[in-house]
Amino acid sequence: MSKSPKQSPKSVVVAAVCLIHPDRPELLMVRKKGTSSFMLPGGKIESDEEPLATAVREIAEELHLDLNPDRLDLLGSWTTDAANEPDTHVTGTVFAYRGTPDGLNVQEPRFFNEIDQAEWFPIADLPQDTAERSFAPLTRNHVIPELLARGLAAGQVN
């Protein structure tokens, strides 16, 4: 009797944004309701959208910030394991925002809809994952190294 072939993982395609604290080398991350993984704000790309439009839309929905698309620079696109969906791969197109968006309360970032928490985390010294709190593989394994390689961990994207 032969074994059934292993099923391929599901796949999702997302766009996300790096918002860097204006005074400290920290990255704003969010945690969705019912999850323990922090990730960049962003979300799934709809069938008729470009990644840049998705990034702007998702930040408006999750953080109530109106981003100027001209201030979003492509950081990269990577495929890795999804943080909150078992047996799923995520392909994320990530943008870095130049400057601080109008309306961002850096002391207490506001969050809405499916977001349960928004916090600043150090770019160069991201805390280790624990049972209570982890960081999305896309952020930890791809975005953080790219920010460090570009020297963006030293402070705000100019």
TATA-V22157 format. One record per residue. N is the residue number from 0. SS is DSSP state (helix for helix, strand for strand, loop for the rest). Layout:
N&SS, N&SS
//
This chain:
0&loop, 1&loop, 2&loop, 3&loop, 4&loop, 5&loop, 6&loop, 7&loop, 8&loop, 9&strand, 10&strand, 11&strand, 12&strand, 13&strand, 14&strand, 15&strand, 16&strand, 17&strand, 18&loop, 19&strand, 20&loop, 21&loop, 22&loop, 23&loop, 24&loop, 25&strand, 26&strand, 27&strand, 28&strand, 29&strand, 30&strand, 31&strand, 32&loop, 33&loop, 34&loop, 35&loop, 36&strand, 37&strand, 38&strand, 39&loop, 40&strand, 41&strand, 42&strand, 43&strand, 44&loop, 45&loop, 46&loop, 47&loop, 48&loop, 49&loop, 50&helix, 51&helix, 52&helix, 53&helix, 54&helix, 55&helix, 56&helix, 57&helix, 58&helix, 59&helix, 60&helix, 61&helix, 62&helix, 63&loop, 64&loop, 65&loop, 66&loop, 67&loop, 68&helix, 69&helix, 70&helix, 71&strand, 72&strand, 73&strand, 74&strand, 75&strand, 76&strand, 77&strand, 78&strand, 79&strand, 80&strand, 81&loop, 82&loop, 83&loop, 84&loop, 85&loop, 86&loop, 87&strand, 88&strand, 89&strand, 90&strand, 91&strand, 92&strand, 93&strand, 94&strand, 95&strand, 96&strand, 97&loop, 98&loop, 99&loop, 100&loop, 101&loop, 102&loop, 103&loop, 104&loop, 105&loop, 106&loop, 107&loop, 108&loop, 109&loop, 110&loop, 111&loop, 112&loop, 113&loop, 114&strand, 115&strand, 116&strand, 117&strand, 118&strand, 119&strand, 120&strand, 121&strand, 122&loop, 123&loop, 124&loop, 125&loop, 126&loop, 127&loop, 128&loop, 129&loop, 130&loop, 131&loop, 132&loop, 133&strand, 134&strand, 135&loop, 136&helix, 137&helix, 138&helix, 139&helix, 140&helix, 141&helix, 142&helix, 143&helix, 144&helix, 145&helix, 146&helix, 147&helix, 148&helix, 149&loop, 150&loop, 151&helix, 152&helix, 153&helix, 154&loop, 155&loop, 156&loop, 157&loop
//
